[in-house]
């Protein structure tokens, strides 16, 4: 939403909030599909040891 033309800060903030709420109602977040973990539940990537080369 473009609010450059609105000079009053309070009015601009209220307009943005209304637009954000309308966008959320129009396209709500979908639940994650089964088997897709997030954050701390994800498998961790093993870090390779640094130092001498293997060969």
N, C-alpha and C positions, 0 to 999 in steps of 0.2 A: 504494500500500500504506500502511495506517495503522499507524504504530508508536508512537503516543502512549502506549500502555499499557506499553511496555517501558522500564524505568527505566535499566538498565545500558547504557552507551554502546556497549561492544564487541559485546554481543549484538544490539543494535538495528542496528548497522552490518552485521554478518554476515547478519542477516535481510534487510536491504534488498538486499545484494549477491546473495543467493540468488534473491530475487524478481525483480531486474533481469535476471539471467542466464536465468531461466525465461521471462520475457517476451520476451527476445531470441530464444530458441530457438523459441518458439511463433510469433512473427511476425518473421522475419528481414528485413533491408533488401533491397529489390528493386533491381536495377541500373537505371540511368537509361535511358529510351527513347532510341533512336537519334535524333540531331539535337538533343538537348537539352544545351546547354553549361552549364558551371558556372563561377562566379567569373570568373577572368581571361580565360577563353575567350569570354565573352559579348560581344555587340556593345555598344559604348559609346554613351551618349546624348550628342549634340552639345550643348554649352552655348551658349546665345544670348548674343551680346555685349551688355554693358550700356552705357548711355550715352543718346544722343539717340534719340527715337522715330523710326521709319521714316517716319511720315507726320504 
